[in-house]
Amino acid sequence: MGNRRLWTKEEEQFIINNYKNMTDKEMAMILGRSKDSVSGKRRLLKIKMPTAISEKDMNNIIARYNDGDYIKDIAKDYNVHETTILDYLKKSNGYVPRNNRWTDVEIDKLTNNYPNEDWHTLMNLLPNRSKNDIVDKASSLGIKRDVYFWTHSEFEKIKQMYLNNKTYEDMEDELKGKYSISSIRSKLYKEGVLKSHHWTDAELDILINNYETNPEYAYKNINRDVAYIRDKAQKIGLQHPSVWATEEDEYIKNNYKTMSDYEIGEYLNRTRRSIKWRRGKLGLESYFYNNFGNNYPAKDGTICLSNGELYIHNYLLTTNLHIQKEKLYKDVIPEDKTARRFDWVVSDGSDNVWYVEYFGMYDLGRKRNSARKRYKKSTRKKIKDLYKAGIIDKCIFIFPYDLENKTLDDIFSKYIELNGNSK
């Protein structure tokens, strides 16, 4: 306890001033403390980190959760902690604990109503339970339905709706959920109304135009079981998006050295995680972590010392920013006596200047060795010195993880409007 480092008023004020624009990890690097230490102090100061989740994203999160996606998978896709997603769901009343126990009241409602009530009524009586939950619980309790028989009026109703080209969803709604779509289709087939399961031209158009890019749209708009749709797609040579086409593999092979997983994913209409997984399956390690210390000429002839540095430099050449490579710290900070250099100094042609550093070997998730430990220590010292020099607000720090998870437009536009104006 005697060696415990106490928090100073200046450090606390730094957190108060910067928590909106910096992560706990970034503040920790500047303060020379651990991320957990900064997170703990921020909570003691009763400061909550802002979230980048928009209202539109929140609606998508609620929809995904209601469709059965796990919170941990949603959190990974939005690059936030699981508790952040959980808190949002609770605040929006969109969170319903899964696998929770049935209450005595719910069991009474199930026992008294399941045998004879239609599904519309059952779902209203048990709003926190899905149809599958209700069926499974009734089965475990030995409760059976007594409403499987079709009345003459029910059959005539769906017959006329079918002849008038209404969808199976319309029929299901008209019967208030008493029968599933599969049951409705089977009844029409048995009674000779649905004489053929031949695919119509309209169904084939929906399948061909949507299955390979948005299969859910095809499932929703073709009145057939998912298994039938998938079987038909396979027979006519369509691939589900989860199947990787040869063209996609070739695109990854040809571009992983010059594009991030995020950018490749945007082009192929896949997630960053799926691109990263596929790249691994193809035996292609992230190009931004490899080949340090070699010479890589950029498009303007500037020599870069790593693939990541080359990628950033070529990007900067596409902007209207003025670029200066490898400028000495002491040219900006007179009291600095080291030979350290900024990777780039960029400006918009006016007084707006930014100092860009790419920490290409700073990667906590990979194998640690003495060189990377020294690099990590050196990185922290650089950031701390830039903070002491009073230019931290004009610094842009980039890590390999950033290149894998964001576009360079995303990274730079946080600080600079790429038409040349300061944020």
Sequence and secondary structure as in RCSB ss.txt:
>XXXX:A:sequence
MGNRRLWTKEEEQFIINNYKNMTDKEMAMILGRSKDSVSGKRRLLKIKMPTAISEKDMNNIIARYNDGDYIKDIA
KDYNVHETTILDYLKKSNGYVPRNNRWTDVEIDKLTNNYPNEDWHTLMNLLPNRSKNDIVDKASSLGIKRDVYFW
THSEFEKIKQMYLNNKTYEDMEDELKGKYSISSIRSKLYKEGVLKSHHWTDAELDILINNYETNPEYAYKNINRD
VAYIRDKAQKIGLQHPSVWATEEDEYIKNNYKTMSDYEIGEYLNRTRRSIKWRRGKLGLESYFYNNFGNNYPAKD
GTICLSNGELYIHNYLLTTNLHIQKEKLYKDVIPEDKTARRFDWVVSDGSDNVWYVEYFGMYDLGRKRNSARKRY
KKSTRKKIKDLYKAGIIDKCIFIFPYDLENKTLDDIFSKYIELNGNSK
>XXXX:A:secstr
 TT     HHHHHHHHHHTTTS HHHHHHHHTS HHHHHHHHHHTT        HHHHHHHHHHHHTT  HHHHH
HHTTS HHHHHHHHHHTT    TT    HHHHHHHHHHTTTS HHHHHHHSTTS HHHHHHHHHHHT   S  S 
 HHHHHHHHHHHHTT  HHHHHHHTTTSS HHHHHHHHHHTTSS      HHHHHHHHHHTTT HHHHHHHSSS 
HHHHHHHHHHTT   TTS  HHHHHHHHHHTTTS HHHHHHHHT  HHHHHHHHHHTT   GGGS TTS EE TT
S EESSHHHHHHHHHHHTSS EEEEEEEGGGTSTT  S  EEEEEEE SSS EEEEEE TT  TTS   HHHHHH
HHHHHHHHHHHHHTT GGGEEEE HHHHHHS HHHHHHTTEETTTEE 
